[in-house]
Amino acid sequence: MSNSLINKYNIAGPRYTSYPTVPYWDASTFSSIKWSNSVMQSLQESNSREGISLYIHLPFCESLCTFCGCNKRITKQHSVEQPYINAIRKEWQMYLRLFNEKPIIKELHLGGGTPTFFSPENLECLLEGILKDSKLAIDYEFSFEGHPNNTTRAHLQTLYNLGFRRVSYGVQDYNEKVQKAIHRIQPFENVKRVTEIAREIGYTSVGHDIIFGLPFQNLKHVKETILKTKQLLPDRLAFYSYAHVPWIKGNGQRGFQDTDLPSASLKRKQYELGKSILAQMGYNEIGMDHFALKTDTLYRSMQEGNLHRNFMGYTASKTQTMIGLGVSSISDSWYGFAQNVKDLKSYYRLINDNILPVYRGHILSKEDLIIRKHILNLMCRFKTSWKDSALYFKQLPDVLIKLKEMEADKLIIINSDTVEITKKGQPFVRNVCMAFDMLLQRKQPNTQLFSMTI
């Protein structure tokens, strides 16, 4: 990839795990009542047909990783586990009261924070409380994020017994200098141990997360990390750009100087090198920043056209409703978004008062729903169409004019009723989506809200 293209298109932009993106949610049209109504509408349309997704945020970590942009609470006091589990189970009961029937769970994901901060016994208590009032879809998928340093055989066996078959481990980079900079020291042997135990127990999908663009990271580090990964051959990989957003996350992302970060052109070289090696290893690129072996459900989903993207990232199947439980979790009813309060004390107070702990959200307009479909198509399939007149919106001619320069650079192909991103243009998928983003076009932010696109 030429430096001229990187310099031209490397701008701040959303990652589009939603549309509208969170900074453009409209508080004036949102209320908890409207949110609850949107959940009920969505469930009436889809629950018996496809089920729902459930995301549970477990925020506690024993130490701070300075690359992390997630909502977390740093503590070594494990007495925090049980009160938090009780609160999540009570929040779930509030949502159950909105449902006309037992929800069918198709996807369930434990994220964080560090889910394996919690003891196996407490995770079992949490999940049994969720599952006892639910049904499972025939093709359900349960997954969790495991920390290689503290995930035990007991964690893996307990969750396997509860139906989990997919686990992802945060690797980031194996170089010691890089690990020290991001305060995430974990030897290869730890990752090897938990990967092998998961497979021995029977997990069918083991994933590793690798980041490029980290402080002090160079091409040699990326190559060495991926070659070590080759020894374990995880079923899927997230290989994504470090999102440096200290203006949002404060001191948590200021454990190093900006000058310690690779340049945009070096970051892109890191990605191209990594992608090339992964291809040689048999991995297929999935959407943006994801790779999978042909045996993994993520690859099959892409081949069958079922790939979906939401606040959990890329998923192998689509559900119209995603309920987020726990502090800072985001829910999606398709017709609306809602985010829980980020402060733990506020979360507990609202739960104790039997109030859904939602503090902000967005109810989608008709235009929002149309554009959301286009952005999902671009992010998941690298093309979109308005052959169906229901997907046409009045600003579309202006969007196509904005895309002309990208067409001239051979990044996209514009036809009479389609836009398709070329192989050359796939690294710029976020830029293409930005042209469709009417809220962003109407109101450019005065300050930087998003990470850089390249």
N, C-alpha and C positions, 0 to 999 in steps of 0.2 A: 504494500500500500504506500502510495506516495505521500511525502511530508506535506505537499501542497494541499492534498485533500484533508489530511488531519488538521492542518492549521485552519483550513476553511470551515470545517464542520465541527471542530472540537469546541462546543459551547455547553453551557449549563443547560440540562434538560431532564425531565422526569424519566423514571424507569418504567412507568406505566404498568404498575401492578393494579391500577384502577384508572377509570375515567369517570368523572372528573378526578384529577389528582388532589390530594388532601389540602394543599394550600388554596385551592379554588373551590372548596366546599362552601355552600351558601348557608350561613347560619340563619338568615332571615326567613328561609322557607322550611327550616327543620324544627322538629319537636319530637319528644319521646313518644307522643301519641302517634304522630305520623310514621315514625320509625316502626312502632309495634304493628300498625296497620299494614305497612309494607311487608313485614315478615309474614303476617297472616295471609296476605294476598299471594305471596310467593309460594308458601307452603300449600295452599289450596291448589295452585297450578301444578306443582312439581313433586311434592313429597312422595306420593304413592308411585310416581313414575320413575324418579331418579334418586330420591333420597337427598340428604343434606351433607354438607361438610362441617366439621367441628374443629376449631383451632383452640387450643388451651395454652395460654401463656404462663410459663413458670419462670419468674423473673430473677430468682436468686442465683448468685455466683459467689464463690469464695474469694476470687480475685478479679481485678479489672483488666480486661484486654483492651488496649488502647486503639485497636482498629475497629472496634465494635460500635455500631450505631443503634443497637437495640435498647429497649427499656429494660434496665436491670437494677437490682439491689445487691450491693456487695456486703456480705456478712459470712461469718464462720459459725453463727449460732443456728443450729438446725432445729431449735425449738420453734422457728418461724414456719415450719412445714405444715403442721396440723391446722393452725388457724387459717392458713391460706387455702388448704384443701376444703375446709368447712365452708369458706366463703364461695369458692367456685361451685361447690355442690348446691349451695343455696341459690346462686345466680342461675344455674341450670334449671332449677325448679321454677324460677320466675319465667323462663322462656317456655318451659313445658306448659305453663298455664295459657300461653298464646296458641298452642297447637290444638287442633280438633281431634287429633289421633296421635298415637305414639310415633315419634319421628323415626324415620329409617336413616340410619347413619351409613353413608357410603365412604366417607373419608374422615379420618381423625388424625390430627397431628399434634404432637407435644413440642412446643418451641420455647425459646427463652432468650436471655438468661441461660441457665444450665439445667435442663430437665433432670439430669442424673445427679444434681445436687440433692434431690429428694431420695429418700431411702426406697428400696424396692417395695417394702411393706406399705409405705405411704402412697406410692404410685398406684399400688393395687387398690388401696382404699379409695383413692380419687376415682379411678376408672370404673370400679364396680359401682360406685355411686352414680356415675353417668350412664353406664350400660344397662342397669337394672330397669330403667324406665324407657328404654329404646329398643328398636329392632335393628337388625343388621341387614344391609343389602347383600344380595348373593355374591356380588363381586367387590365387597368392601375392602378398603386398604387402610391399615393403621401404620403410622410411621412416627419416629421420634428423632430428636437431635441428641446425640451422645457425645460427651466430652471424653476423648481418649484417655485422659489421665485418671478419671474417676468412675468410668463405666465398668461395672463388675459383671461377672458371670451371672450373679443373682439378678442384677438389673435386666440383663438380656433374657434370661430364662423366664422371669416373672412376666415381662411384657410379651414375650412369645406366647406364653400360656393364655394371655388375654387377647390374642389375635394379631399381634404386631408381626409384620413380616418385612418391614423396611426400616433401616436405620441409616442415618447420615452422620459422619464424623467431621468435625472442623479440623482440617490439617493446616491450612493457610500457606505455610512454607517450612521446609525442614532446616533452613540455614539458621545457625545459632545466633548470628548477629541480628538478623531480621526478627527472629523470635524474641530476642531481648528488647528490641525497639517497640514491639507491639505487646510486650508483657504476656506472651503466650509460649511458655517453654514446654514442649512436649516431644520427647524423642520418637524416632521412627518405630522403635520397639513397642511403644505403647499403642500406636495406631495398628501395628501388625497384630498385636495380641487381641485387641477388641474386634478387629476385622475377622480374624480366624475363629474366635469364639462364636461370633454371630453366625458364621457359615456352618460351624459345627453343630450349633443348636438347630439350624434350619431356616434362617432368614434367607429370603429369595432375592432381596435387593439391598446391597450395601453400597452406600454412597460416600464419597469424599468431597469436601469443599476446599478448593485451592484459590488463593487470591493473587492477582498480579497487581503491580503498581504500589507495593508496600515500601515503607522507608528502607533505604539501603539495598533494596532488591535489584539485582541485575539479571542479565540473560542467563548466566551460568547458574544462578540460584534456581530460576524457573526450570531450566533443563534438568538439574539434579533432583528437584522435587518431583517432577513428572516421571523421571526414570525410576525413582524409588517407588512411586505409585504403581508403576508397571509391575513391580514384584508382587503386588497384592491384587491388581486388576479389579478394582471396584466395578460394580455393575453400572453405576452412573457417576458423573462428576459435575459439580458446579465449578466452573473456572471463570471467575468474574473479577471485574475491576474494583479495586479498593475505592470506596466512596468517601472522599475526604470532605466532611461537612462539620468542621469544628464550630461554625457559627450556629449550628443547631444543637450539637451535643456537648458543647462547652469543653471543660478541661479533659473529658474522657478521650478526646481525640487530639490532645496537645502534648503527648509524651515524646514528641520529636519535632524538629524544625521542618517547615515547609520545604526548605532547601534540601532536605534529606530524601524527598520523594522523587521518583523517576519523572523525567519529562514526558509530555504527551506522546512524542514520537517513540521514546524508549518503551513506554507502556504498550504501545501498539505492537512493537517488535516482540515484546514479551508474549503478547497474546498470539501473534502469528506463529512464533516458534512453538509455543505450547500446543496450539491447534494442529500444527503440522505433525508433531510427535504423537499426539493423541490419535490422529487419523491413521498413522502407521501402526498404532497399537490396536486398531479395530473399532475405535469410537466414532460415533456419528454425531454431528452437531445438531442440537435440538433447539430451535428458536434462538434466543440470545443467551450466550454464556453457559449453555448446558450441553452435556455430551452423554451418550449412553451406548452400551453394547446392544447388539441387535436382539439379544435375549431379554432385555429389560422392558418393562411395561411402558416406560416413557417413549422409547423408540417405536414400539408398536402403536402407541397412541398417535404419534406424529404421522406414521404411515397410513393410519386409518382416518386421519382428519379429526381426531377427537381431542387433540392437545388443547389445554385450557391454561389460563393465567389469571391469578388473583393475588391476594396479599400473602399467600403461602408460596408464591412463585409459580413455576410451571407445574401443572399436575396432569396426571394421565387420563383424567376423566372430568367432565363438567358437571357441576351441580349448580342449580340456580340460587340456592340459599347456602350461605356460609355463616355460621354463628361463632363469634369469638368470645371466649370466656377468660376472665382474669384481667388484671390491671393492664391498661393500654391496648388491649386487644381490639381489633377492628372486625366488624361484621358487615356482611354484604347480602342484601335481599334481592339483588339485581335492580330493584327499583329505588334502593336507598343504601347509604352507608352510615355506620354509626361507630364511633370510637369510645371505648371506656376511658374513665379518668386515669391519669397517669400516676397520680399520687396514691400510695398504698393506704394511708390513713383515710383519705377521702373514699377510696374504694370500699374499705371495711365499713365506714359509716353509712354509706348508701345501701350496702347489702344488709346491714343490720336493721335499716329502716324499711326494708322490702321495696327498695326502689332500684330499677335497672341502673347500673352505674355508668350510663352513657353521658358524655359531656359535650360532644359535638358530632355533627354528621351532615348529610346532604341527601335531599330527595331529588332524584333525577327527573329532569324535564324531558319532553318528547325529543328535543334536539340532542340532549345528553345521551339518551338511549341509542339513538342512531349512530352517533359518533363513537360511542363505546363499542358498538359492534365492529365498526371499521378498524378501530385501534386494536381490538382483540384479534381480528383477522390478520392484521399486519404483524403483530407480535408473535402470533402462533403459526401463521402460514406464509408470511412474507408477501401476501397479496390481499387485495380486497376488491369488491365489485359492487356496483349499484344497478346491476341488471334488474334486480327486484326494485321496483319503484319505491317501495317502503324504505329503502336504504339511501334514497336521494335526499339531500338537504340543500337549501337554497344557497348556502355559501360554498357549495362544492366547486363551482367554476373558479372562485377565488383561490381555493385550495390548490387546484390544478395549476393555476398560474404561479403560485408560490413554489410548486414542485418542478417547474420548467428547468431551473438551473441544475437540479439534481438529475433530471433527465439528460441534460446536455453533458453532464459528467458521467453518464452511463451507469448511474446508481439505481435508476428505476426505469421501467417501461410504462408509458401512459398510453392506454388504448381508449376507445370510445366510451367504455363503461367499466374499465378496470385500471388498477394501479398494481404493478408487480415489481417487487424489489429484486434486483439482479444479485448474483453471487457476489459481485464486487461491492454492491450496495448494502449487503446484509449487516456489516459492522455499523452502518449508519441508520439502522431501523428506528432508533429513538428520534432521530432528526426527521424522518419521514412522518412519524406519528405526530410530531410537533406541528406540522403543517395542517393536520386535521384537528388539532386541539383549539377549538374556537375560544375557549375561555382564556387560554394563554395568548392567543392572537389579539384578543380584545383588551387584555390588561397585562402588559409585560411587567414583571416584578421590578421594583426599584432596587432591591438588594438580591444577592444570589440565594436562591432557595434550593437549588438542586446540584447534584454532583455533575462533573463534566461527562459528556456523552462518549468520549473516546478514552 
